[in-house]
Amino acid sequence: MDLVPPSWAGPSMAYYGGNPLCFSFKTSRPYPQMPFSYYDACQSQTRFAITLDRSNVFFAILAMSLNSPSVCQLSPGNQNTCQQILSSGMAAIRELGTLSSSAMTQQSRQDIVALNIQFVQMATQNKVNVFLRQPILSPTRDDIWSFFGWLTLYDWGDGKREVLYLEGDMGNLTLMSDRIEYLQYAANALELPRTACLYVWYLTLYVTILSGIVTIFIIISVAWTRFDIHGTNLFMYNRVFGSVWIGRPLLFLRGLTAIVLLSTSSATLSQLNGVTYFLNFRESYIGSFIISRETIWIQYVLSDTLIPFTGHNSRPYARLSSAMAFCVAFCIDRLIPTQVTAAIQRTCAVTSFRRGIVCTSGHVDIGSIRRVQFHIGIQCGSVVLGYILIRLYYRYFADRHSTSEAAKSTLKQHHALTPACSTVFLNQTSNANHGTWDMDAAACIMSGMVPVRNNNLFDLKIWALIDLQSRQPSPSRSIFQPLQSTDLKPVFRMRHRWLGCASLIYMATSIAGSYAFIVLTQSAMSNDFWWASFDTNTQTYLCNWFNLNLQLTNSSRDIELATSEHGTLATTSNQTVTLVNIAPVYANLVQDEANSIPNVIQS
């Protein structure tokens, strides 16, 4: 918007420039010219103008409590355009009902007037040299030029202008610079790290796929035997299958993945009514249930590792501790969700003369390492508490006879190929009195022993085929009277069949839960930040947020980003801003702070 400041207007005026550092202009112009700028090469004489945009116009209207566009008379060439812009701005402010604080505005005016910030112009009037000055703000509130002064002050705070203090032999000047537009850069999607998260996601996917394959194999085997299985064993599917087929390291990694998800904010970048902001998106109850349930894989690892020390108490305390850990994790996720926070702490250091200054601006916390440690503590603490409660129960409340029988049954010698987790967590059949332990097809598969033809088992743990044919003693060499062998068939009743069906449903829901967990973690594992829905738009928003606030404050802690006050206006087409705006004058500000006299002396 072309302007002529009131104190510069007059008859027979000729203007030579507004940059006191330029002395090369010998030809005058009939209009005032632009003030100094970092990029001014003293090669052109551009008409004096002030840019109006949405933000600085709103700010100036509020600061002036403007009611009419009469200030546009200072721009005769663009008066109609100026009136349209101001009329739209005043209508929007009336619609929003936004009011400024007159006391705060008056105090700000007094502080700024005391700085004596001004524009200058070298000119002649009737061929007499004059040095023109125009203060940014007038001490009186009714001065129409102050509106354009507030525009430049907003640009200064926004990092688009500088204020320079010049000292000379004839006096001192505090000058406002020309407006320098932001340098705009597009966020590069290749800068988002996506390496570690892919490995974790593939390992999690491997556990789910293998669990599905084993489950299908169990269902086929159970159907082949007409559901003659010990149904309650299938409720221990995850414990036995995980220990035998997967291994403790991968199970721990999967449980830790769920803990990381519970300790990470799910804030997403949203856009509504022309404002871009972070929205604290919360998982549904089903999503929280699935993720909290996945954390108890760590319980399975701990209970399996402690089998040699917990003995016959392993089965009851493991179930109790898993239930406690799940309930606590679920309640914490629903009642105290993790929030995304930011901190501004600009620290700069001069590394060397060649390398210059290295600065850190702050950080954004989308998760909490303390929350991760707390969840791991819950898993470990529930193991200890569950074991203590079971020991107290067996000591003071349970029948001593049944306890001793359970201990004998659990600690009884079994085949060397039977895993310890199968011995502890799987139920034995009624033939325990005959000194045998009948393992049905489902128990064999969970234990890593796959039934094959001709009464053989293929043990995946040792990768060998095991012959199950009974070896009878030779009658000709036996000194005992041969006895007729009797095949003992496990007793399966109708309730066992119902338990088998229920346990199959449990296995199916476990697989469905694993698949749902994969779906829930896919977005979170799309980057190494473990920030779901983090993309170039989010990166741009955060960069612009830091670039703006670093010009306003040096230090600020625990800022809740997912609030409306930290939103940013969208583009005129109601789209999210896609370019990172960098103020060129911000580098000068950092240099001034880092190269202060005390810092220079210490260096």
C-alpha positions as CSV (number, residue, x, y, z in Angstrom):
1,M,0.0,0.0,0.0
2,D,1.7,3.2,-1.2
3,L,1.8,5.8,1.5
4,V,3.0,9.4,2.2
5,P,3.5,10.0,5.9
6,P,1.9,13.3,7.0
7,S,5.1,14.9,8.2
8,W,6.8,14.3,4.8
9,A,4.1,15.8,2.6
10,G,4.4,19.4,1.4
11,P,4.9,21.6,-1.7
12,S,8.0,21.5,-3.8
13,M,9.2,18.2,-2.2
14,A,11.9,16.0,-3.8
15,Y,12.8,12.7,-2.2
16,Y,16.2,10.9,-2.5
17,G,15.7,7.8,-0.3
18,G,14.9,6.4,3.1
19,N,18.1,4.4,3.6
20,P,20.7,6.7,5.3
21,L,23.4,4.2,4.3
22,C,22.8,4.9,0.6
23,F,24.4,8.0,-0.9
24,S,24.5,7.1,-4.6
25,F,21.2,8.5,-5.7
26,K,21.7,11.8,-7.5
27,T,18.2,11.9,-9.1
28,S,15.2,12.9,-7.0
29,R,11.8,11.4,-7.1
30,P,8.4,13.0,-6.5
31,Y,7.5,10.2,-4.0
32,P,9.0,8.9,-0.7
33,Q,11.2,5.8,-1.0
34,M,11.6,2.6,1.0
35,P,13.5,2.5,4.3
36,F,16.8,0.5,4.8
37,S,16.8,-3.2,4.4
38,Y,19.4,-5.9,4.8
39,Y,19.1,-6.8,1.1
40,D,19.1,-3.1,-0.1
41,A,21.9,-2.8,-2.6
42,C,21.3,1.0,-3.2
43,Q,20.5,0.3,-6.8
44,S,16.8,1.3,-7.1
45,Q,14.4,3.9,-5.7
46,T,11.2,2.1,-4.8
47,R,8.1,3.9,-3.7
48,F,7.5,3.9,0.1
49,A,4.8,1.3,0.9
50,I,3.6,-0.9,3.8
51,T,2.1,-4.3,3.2
52,L,-1.3,-5.2,4.6
53,D,-2.1,-8.8,5.4
54,R,-4.7,-10.5,7.5
55,S,-2.8,-10.7,10.7
56,N,-1.3,-7.2,11.0
57,V,-4.6,-5.6,9.9
58,F,-6.5,-7.3,12.7
59,F,-3.8,-6.3,15.2
60,A,-3.7,-2.7,14.1
61,I,-7.6,-2.4,14.1
62,L,-7.7,-3.7,17.7
63,A,-4.8,-1.5,18.8
64,M,-6.4,1.6,17.4
65,S,-10.0,0.6,18.2
66,L,-10.7,1.6,14.7
67,N,-14.3,2.3,13.7
68,S,-13.9,3.8,10.2
69,P,-11.5,3.4,7.3
70,S,-10.5,7.1,7.4
71,V,-6.8,6.2,7.7
72,C,-6.9,5.3,4.0
73,Q,-6.6,9.0,3.1
74,L,-2.8,8.6,3.5
75,S,-2.8,6.4,0.5
76,P,-4.5,8.4,-2.3
77,G,-3.5,5.9,-5.1
78,N,-5.0,2.9,-3.3
79,Q,-7.7,4.5,-1.2
80,N,-10.5,2.3,-2.5
81,T,-8.6,-0.9,-2.0
82,C,-7.6,0.2,1.5
83,Q,-11.1,0.9,2.5
84,Q,-12.3,-2.5,1.3
85,I,-9.7,-4.3,3.3
86,L,-10.3,-2.3,6.5
87,S,-14.1,-2.6,6.2
88,S,-13.8,-6.4,5.9
89,G,-11.4,-6.5,8.9
90,M,-13.7,-4.4,11.1
91,A,-16.7,-6.5,10.2
92,A,-14.9,-9.7,11.1
93,I,-13.8,-8.3,14.4
94,R,-17.4,-7.2,15.2
95,E,-18.6,-10.7,14.3
96,L,-16.0,-12.3,16.5
97,G,-16.8,-10.0,19.4
98,T,-13.1,-9.4,20.0
99,L,-12.2,-6.4,22.2
100,S,-8.7,-5.1,23.0
101,S,-7.6,-3.9,26.5
102,S,-7.3,-0.1,26.4
103,A,-5.1,-0.1,29.4
104,M,-2.6,-2.6,27.9
105,T,-2.7,-0.8,24.6
106,Q,-2.0,2.6,26.2
107,Q,0.9,1.1,28.2
108,S,2.3,-0.4,25.0
109,R,2.0,2.9,23.2
110,Q,3.9,4.7,25.9
111,D,6.7,2.1,25.9
112,I,7.1,2.2,22.1
113,V,7.0,6.0,21.9
114,A,9.9,6.0,24.5
115,L,12.0,3.9,22.1
116,N,11.7,6.6,19.4
117,I,11.5,4.2,16.5
118,Q,11.0,6.0,13.2
119,F,11.3,6.1,9.5
120,V,13.6,8.7,7.9
121,Q,13.7,10.3,4.4
122,M,16.4,12.4,2.7
123,A,14.7,15.1,0.7
124,T,14.8,18.7,-0.4
125,Q,12.1,21.3,-0.2
126,N,12.5,24.3,-2.5
127,K,16.0,22.9,-3.2
128,V,16.9,23.1,0.5
129,N,18.2,19.8,2.1
130,V,15.9,18.5,4.8
131,F,16.1,15.3,6.9
132,L,12.5,14.0,7.4
133,R,11.5,11.9,10.3
134,Q,8.2,10.0,10.9
135,P,7.8,8.3,14.4
136,I,6.2,4.9,14.3
137,L,3.6,5.9,16.9
138,S,2.3,9.3,17.9
139,P,1.8,10.0,21.6
140,T,-1.8,11.0,20.8
141,R,-4.3,8.3,20.1
142,D,-6.1,10.1,17.3
143,D,-3.2,10.3,14.9
144,I,-4.2,8.3,11.8
145,W,-0.6,7.5,10.9
146,S,-0.4,5.3,14.1
147,F,-2.5,2.7,12.3
148,F,0.3,2.1,9.8
149,G,2.8,2.2,12.7
150,W,1.0,-0.6,14.4
151,L,1.2,-2.6,11.2
152,T,5.0,-2.3,11.1
153,L,5.2,-3.1,14.8
154,Y,3.3,-6.4,14.2
155,D,5.7,-7.2,11.4
156,W,8.6,-6.5,13.7
157,G,7.2,-9.0,16.3
158,D,6.5,-11.4,13.5
159,G,10.1,-11.4,12.4
160,K,9.6,-9.6,9.1
161,R,11.2,-6.3,10.1
162,E,14.2,-5.2,12.1
163,V,14.8,-2.2,14.4
164,L,18.4,-0.9,14.0
165,Y,20.1,1.6,16.4
166,L,22.6,3.8,14.5
167,E,25.1,6.0,16.3
168,G,26.8,8.9,14.5
169,D,28.7,12.1,15.1
170,M,25.7,14.2,14.7
171,G,23.2,12.1,16.6
172,N,21.6,8.7,17.0
173,L,18.7,7.1,15.1
174,T,16.4,4.1,15.9
175,L,15.1,3.0,12.5
176,M,12.5,0.5,11.4
177,S,13.6,-1.6,8.4
178,D,11.7,-2.5,5.3
179,R,9.5,-5.7,5.4
180,I,11.4,-8.8,4.5
181,E,9.1,-11.7,3.6
182,Y,9.5,-15.2,5.0
183,L,11.7,-17.7,3.2
184,Q,9.4,-20.6,2.4
185,Y,10.5,-24.2,2.2
186,A,8.5,-27.3,1.6
187,A,8.7,-30.1,4.1
188,N,10.6,-33.1,2.7
189,A,8.8,-36.4,3.4
190,L,12.2,-38.3,3.0
191,E,13.4,-36.5,6.2
192,L,11.0,-38.5,8.3
193,P,13.0,-41.5,9.8
194,R,11.3,-44.8,9.0
195,T,13.9,-47.5,9.7
196,A,13.6,-48.8,13.3
197,C,9.8,-48.6,13.2
198,L,9.6,-50.9,10.2
199,Y,11.7,-53.6,11.9
200,V,9.5,-53.5,15.0
201,W,6.4,-53.6,12.9
202,Y,7.6,-56.6,10.8
203,L,8.5,-58.5,14.0
204,T,5.1,-57.8,15.4
205,L,3.5,-58.9,12.2
206,Y,5.6,-62.1,12.3
207,V,4.2,-63.0,15.7
208,T,0.7,-62.4,14.5
209,I,1.0,-64.4,11.3
210,L,2.7,-67.4,13.1
211,S,0.0,-67.3,15.8
212,G,-2.6,-67.5,13.1
213,I,-0.9,-70.4,11.3
214,V,-0.6,-72.4,14.5
215,T,-4.2,-71.7,15.5
216,I,-5.4,-72.9,12.1
217,F,-3.3,-76.1,12.5
218,I,-4.8,-76.7,16.0
219,I,-8.3,-76.2,14.7
220,I,-7.7,-78.8,12.0
221,S,-6.2,-81.3,14.4
222,V,-9.0,-80.8,16.9
223,A,-11.6,-81.2,14.3
224,W,-9.8,-84.4,13.1
225,T,-10.0,-85.9,16.6
226,R,-13.7,-84.8,17.0
227,F,-12.9,-82.2,19.7
228,D,-11.5,-84.8,22.1
229,I,-9.3,-82.3,23.8
230,H,-8.8,-80.8,27.2
231,G,-10.6,-77.5,26.6
232,T,-9.1,-75.5,29.4
233,N,-5.6,-76.0,27.9
234,L,-6.5,-73.7,25.1
235,F,-7.0,-70.8,27.5
236,M,-3.2,-71.1,28.1
237,Y,-2.5,-70.9,24.4
238,N,-0.7,-67.5,24.4
239,R,1.6,-68.5,27.3
240,V,2.6,-71.9,25.9
241,F,2.6,-71.0,22.2
242,G,4.6,-67.8,22.9
243,S,7.2,-69.5,24.9
244,V,7.7,-72.5,22.5
245,W,7.1,-71.0,19.1
246,I,8.1,-67.4,19.4
247,G,10.6,-67.0,22.2
248,R,10.9,-64.6,25.1
249,P,12.8,-61.8,23.3
250,L,10.2,-61.3,20.6
251,L,7.4,-61.6,23.2
252,F,9.0,-59.0,25.3
253,L,9.4,-56.7,22.3
254,R,5.7,-57.1,21.4
255,G,4.7,-56.2,25.0
256,L,7.1,-53.3,25.0
257,T,5.6,-52.1,21.7
258,A,2.1,-52.0,23.3
259,I,3.6,-50.1,26.3
260,V,5.2,-47.5,24.0
261,L,1.8,-47.0,22.3
262,L,0.1,-46.4,25.7
263,S,2.8,-44.0,26.6
264,T,2.6,-42.0,23.4
265,S,0.1,-39.2,22.6
266,S,-2.3,-39.8,19.8
267,A,-2.7,-36.1,19.0
268,T,-3.4,-35.5,15.3
269,L,-3.3,-32.3,13.2
270,S,-6.8,-31.1,12.4
271,Q,-8.3,-28.3,10.5
272,L,-11.7,-26.7,11.2
273,N,-13.2,-23.3,10.3
274,G,-10.0,-22.0,8.9
275,V,-7.8,-22.9,11.9
276,T,-5.2,-25.6,12.0
277,Y,-4.6,-27.1,15.4
278,F,-3.7,-30.3,17.3
279,L,-6.6,-32.4,18.4
280,N,-6.2,-34.9,21.3
281,F,-7.6,-37.9,19.6
282,R,-8.3,-40.6,22.1
283,E,-8.5,-44.3,21.3
284,S,-11.9,-46.0,21.7
285,Y,-12.5,-48.3,24.6
286,I,-12.0,-51.2,22.3
287,G,-8.7,-49.8,21.1
288,S,-7.5,-49.2,24.6
289,F,-8.7,-52.7,25.6
290,I,-6.7,-54.3,22.8
291,I,-3.5,-52.3,23.4
292,S,-3.7,-52.8,27.2
293,R,-4.2,-56.5,26.6
294,E,-1.1,-56.7,24.5
295,T,1.1,-55.4,27.4
296,I,0.6,-58.6,29.3
297,W,3.0,-60.4,26.8
298,I,5.6,-59.1,29.2
299,Q,3.7,-61.0,32.0
300,Y,4.0,-64.2,30.0
301,V,7.8,-63.6,29.6
302,L,8.2,-63.0,33.4
303,S,6.1,-65.9,34.5
304,D,7.8,-68.3,32.1
305,T,11.2,-67.2,33.2
306,L,10.4,-67.6,36.9
307,I,8.9,-71.2,36.6
308,P,12.0,-72.8,38.2
309,F,11.5,-70.6,41.2
310,T,7.7,-70.5,41.6
311,G,7.0,-74.2,40.9
312,H,3.4,-75.2,41.4
313,N,2.4,-71.7,42.2
314,S,3.2,-70.5,38.7
315,R,-0.3,-71.2,37.2
316,P,-2.5,-69.4,39.8
317,Y,-0.2,-66.4,40.4
318,A,0.4,-65.9,36.7
319,R,-3.3,-65.6,35.9
320,L,-3.8,-63.2,38.9
321,S,-0.9,-61.0,38.0
322,S,-1.9,-60.8,34.4
323,A,-5.4,-59.7,35.3
324,M,-4.1,-57.0,37.7
325,A,-1.5,-55.7,35.2
326,F,-4.2,-55.5,32.4
327,C,-6.7,-53.7,34.6
328,V,-4.2,-51.1,35.8
329,A,-2.9,-50.4,32.3
330,F,-6.4,-50.0,30.9
331,C,-7.6,-47.7,33.7
332,I,-4.5,-45.5,33.4
333,D,-4.9,-45.2,29.6
334,R,-8.5,-44.1,30.0
335,L,-8.2,-41.8,33.0
336,I,-4.7,-40.2,32.4
337,P,-3.9,-40.3,28.7
338,T,-0.6,-39.0,27.5
339,Q,-0.6,-35.4,26.2
340,V,1.6,-33.8,23.6
341,T,3.7,-31.0,25.1
342,A,6.4,-28.7,23.9
343,A,9.2,-26.6,25.5
344,I,11.0,-23.6,24.1
345,Q,14.5,-23.2,25.3
346,R,16.8,-21.5,22.9
347,T,20.5,-22.2,23.6
348,C,23.3,-21.2,21.3
349,A,27.0,-21.8,21.4
350,V,29.8,-20.7,19.2
351,T,31.6,-23.8,18.1
352,S,34.3,-22.2,16.0
353,F,35.0,-19.3,13.8
354,R,34.4,-21.4,10.7
355,R,31.4,-23.3,11.8
356,G,29.7,-20.4,13.5
357,I,26.8,-20.8,15.9
358,V,25.0,-24.1,16.8
359,C,21.6,-23.5,18.4
360,T,18.9,-25.7,19.8
361,S,15.4,-24.3,19.9
362,G,13.4,-26.6,22.1
363,H,11.7,-30.0,21.9
364,V,8.3,-31.6,21.5
365,D,7.3,-34.5,23.7
366,I,4.7,-36.8,22.2
367,G,5.3,-39.5,24.8
368,S,6.7,-40.0,28.3
369,I,9.6,-42.2,29.2
370,R,8.4,-42.1,32.7
371,R,5.1,-43.6,31.6
372,V,7.0,-46.4,29.9
373,Q,9.0,-47.0,33.1
374,F,5.7,-46.9,35.1
375,H,4.1,-49.5,32.9
376,I,7.1,-51.8,33.1
377,G,7.0,-51.3,36.9
378,I,3.3,-52.3,36.8
379,Q,4.2,-55.6,35.0
380,C,7.0,-56.4,37.4
381,G,5.1,-55.3,40.5
382,S,2.0,-57.3,39.6
383,V,4.2,-60.5,39.4
384,V,5.5,-59.9,42.9
385,L,2.1,-59.0,44.3
386,G,0.4,-61.9,42.6
387,Y,2.9,-64.4,43.9
388,I,2.7,-63.1,47.5
389,L,-1.1,-63.2,47.4
390,I,-1.1,-66.8,46.1
391,R,1.4,-67.9,48.7
392,L,-0.7,-66.3,51.5
393,Y,-3.8,-67.9,50.1
394,Y,-2.3,-71.4,50.0
395,R,-0.9,-70.9,53.5
396,Y,-4.0,-69.7,55.3
397,F,-7.0,-70.5,53.3
398,A,-6.5,-73.4,50.9
399,D,-6.8,-77.1,51.7
400,R,-3.3,-78.4,52.5
401,H,-4.1,-81.8,51.0
402,S,-5.2,-80.3,47.6
403,T,-2.2,-78.0,47.7
404,S,0.3,-80.9,48.2
405,E,-1.4,-82.9,45.5
406,A,-1.2,-80.0,43.1
407,A,2.5,-79.6,43.9
408,K,3.2,-83.3,43.4
409,S,1.3,-83.3,40.1
410,T,3.1,-80.2,38.8
411,L,6.6,-81.3,39.9
412,K,6.2,-84.9,38.7
413,Q,8.7,-86.1,36.1
414,H,7.6,-85.7,32.5
415,H,9.1,-86.4,29.2
416,A,12.3,-84.5,28.5
417,L,10.8,-83.0,25.3
418,T,7.8,-81.5,27.2
419,P,8.5,-77.8,27.7
420,A,8.4,-76.4,31.3
421,C,5.6,-74.0,30.4
422,S,3.5,-77.0,29.2
423,T,4.2,-78.9,32.3
424,V,3.1,-76.0,34.5
425,F,0.3,-74.3,32.6
426,L,-1.5,-77.2,30.9
427,N,-4.0,-79.4,32.8
428,Q,-3.3,-83.1,33.2
429,T,-5.9,-85.7,32.4
430,S,-7.5,-88.3,34.7
431,N,-4.8,-90.9,33.9
432,A,-2.3,-89.2,36.3
433,N,-3.0,-92.0,38.8
434,H,-1.5,-94.5,36.3
435,G,1.7,-92.5,36.1
436,T,0.9,-91.2,32.6
437,W,0.1,-87.8,31.2
438,D,-2.0,-87.8,28.1
439,M,-1.4,-84.9,25.8
440,D,-4.1,-84.3,23.2
441,A,-3.4,-83.0,19.7
442,A,-3.8,-79.3,20.7
443,A,-1.5,-79.6,23.7
444,C,1.1,-81.3,21.5
445,I,1.0,-78.6,18.8
446,M,1.2,-75.8,21.4
447,S,4.2,-77.6,22.9
448,G,6.0,-77.7,19.6
449,M,5.3,-81.3,18.8
450,V,3.3,-81.8,15.6
451,P,1.4,-85.1,15.2
452,V,2.2,-86.8,11.9
453,R,1.2,-90.2,10.4
454,N,2.0,-93.6,11.7
455,N,1.8,-92.5,15.4
456,N,4.8,-90.2,15.2
457,L,5.5,-86.6,16.4
458,F,7.7,-84.1,14.7
459,D,9.4,-82.0,17.4
460,L,10.1,-78.5,16.1
461,K,12.4,-77.7,19.1
462,I,15.0,-80.3,18.1
463,W,13.8,-80.7,14.5
464,A,13.5,-84.5,14.8
465,L,10.9,-87.2,14.2
466,I,9.9,-89.1,17.4
467,D,8.5,-92.6,17.3
468,L,5.6,-93.1,19.8
469,Q,5.3,-96.9,19.3
470,S,5.4,-98.7,22.6
471,R,8.3,-101.2,23.1
472,Q,7.2,-104.5,24.6
473,P,9.7,-106.8,26.4
474,S,10.7,-110.0,24.6
475,P,8.7,-113.0,26.1
476,S,11.6,-115.4,25.5
477,R,14.0,-113.5,27.6
478,S,11.6,-112.2,30.2
479,I,11.7,-113.9,33.7
480,F,8.3,-112.4,34.5
481,Q,5.0,-113.6,33.3
482,P,4.0,-111.4,30.4
483,L,1.0,-109.3,31.1
484,Q,-1.7,-108.3,28.7
485,S,-1.2,-104.7,27.7
486,T,-4.1,-102.4,28.2
487,D,-4.6,-99.2,26.2
488,L,-5.8,-96.4,28.5
489,K,-7.9,-93.9,26.7
490,P,-8.4,-90.5,28.2
491,V,-11.9,-89.8,29.5
492,F,-13.6,-86.9,27.7
493,R,-17.1,-85.8,28.8
494,M,-19.5,-83.4,27.3
495,R,-18.3,-80.5,29.5
496,H,-14.9,-81.0,28.0
497,R,-16.3,-80.6,24.5
498,W,-18.0,-77.3,25.6
499,L,-14.8,-76.1,27.1
500,G,-13.0,-77.0,23.9
501,C,-15.5,-74.9,21.9
502,A,-15.1,-72.0,24.3
503,S,-11.4,-72.2,24.2
504,L,-11.4,-72.3,20.4
505,I,-13.5,-69.1,20.5
506,Y,-10.9,-67.6,22.9
507,M,-8.1,-68.5,20.5
508,A,-10.0,-67.0,17.6
509,T,-10.6,-63.7,19.6
510,S,-6.9,-63.7,20.4
511,I,-6.0,-63.9,16.8
512,A,-8.5,-61.2,16.0
513,G,-7.1,-59.1,18.8
514,S,-3.6,-59.6,17.4
515,Y,-4.8,-58.5,14.0
516,A,-6.5,-55.4,15.4
517,F,-3.3,-54.6,17.3
518,I,-1.4,-54.7,14.0
519,V,-4.0,-52.3,12.5
520,L,-3.7,-50.0,15.5
521,T,0.1,-50.0,15.4
522,Q,0.5,-49.5,11.7
523,S,-0.1,-45.8,11.8
524,A,2.0,-45.3,14.9
525,M,4.9,-47.2,13.4
526,S,4.9,-45.2,10.2
527,N,7.8,-43.2,11.6
528,D,10.5,-43.6,14.2
529,F,8.8,-40.9,16.3
530,W,6.0,-43.4,16.9
531,W,3.6,-40.5,16.3
532,A,0.5,-41.7,14.5
533,S,-0.5,-39.6,11.5
534,F,2.7,-37.6,11.6
535,D,3.4,-36.3,8.1
536,T,4.8,-33.3,6.3
537,N,1.8,-31.2,7.3
538,T,2.5,-31.9,11.0
539,Q,6.2,-31.2,10.4
540,T,5.4,-27.9,8.7
541,Y,3.0,-26.9,11.5
542,L,5.6,-27.6,14.2
543,C,8.3,-25.8,12.4
544,N,6.2,-22.7,11.9
545,W,5.1,-22.9,15.5
546,F,8.7,-22.9,16.7
547,N,9.8,-20.2,14.2
548,L,7.0,-17.9,15.5
549,N,7.3,-18.5,19.2
550,L,11.1,-18.4,19.3
551,Q,10.9,-14.7,18.3
552,L,8.6,-14.0,21.2
553,T,10.2,-15.8,24.1
554,N,13.5,-17.5,25.0
555,S,12.2,-20.0,27.5
556,S,8.8,-21.7,28.0
557,R,8.1,-25.0,29.6
558,D,5.3,-27.6,29.5
559,I,3.2,-26.0,26.7
560,E,0.1,-28.0,25.9
561,L,0.0,-28.0,22.1
562,A,-3.4,-29.6,21.7
563,T,-5.2,-26.4,22.7
564,S,-7.0,-23.8,20.5
565,E,-4.6,-21.0,21.6
566,H,-1.8,-22.6,19.7
567,G,-3.8,-23.0,16.5
568,T,-2.8,-21.3,13.3
569,L,-4.9,-19.8,10.6
570,A,-5.2,-21.7,7.4
571,T,-4.7,-20.3,3.9
572,T,-7.3,-18.3,2.1
573,S,-8.5,-21.5,0.4
574,N,-9.1,-23.0,3.8
575,Q,-6.2,-25.5,3.4
576,T,-3.5,-26.4,5.8
577,V,-0.3,-24.4,5.3
578,T,2.3,-26.6,3.5
579,L,5.3,-24.4,3.5
580,V,7.8,-23.7,6.4
581,N,8.2,-19.9,6.9
582,I,11.6,-18.8,8.1
583,A,12.2,-15.2,9.0
584,P,15.6,-14.1,7.6
585,V,16.0,-11.4,10.3
586,Y,15.8,-14.1,13.0
587,A,19.4,-15.1,12.3
588,N,20.5,-11.6,13.2
589,L,18.5,-11.8,16.5
590,V,20.3,-15.1,17.4
591,Q,23.7,-13.6,16.5
592,D,23.0,-10.6,18.7
593,E,22.2,-12.8,21.7
594,A,25.0,-15.3,21.2
595,N,27.6,-12.7,20.5
596,S,26.9,-10.5,23.5
597,I,29.9,-9.0,25.2
598,P,30.0,-11.5,28.1
599,N,29.8,-14.5,25.7
600,V,32.5,-13.0,23.5
601,I,34.8,-12.5,26.5
602,Q,34.2,-16.1,27.7
603,S,35.0,-17.5,24.2
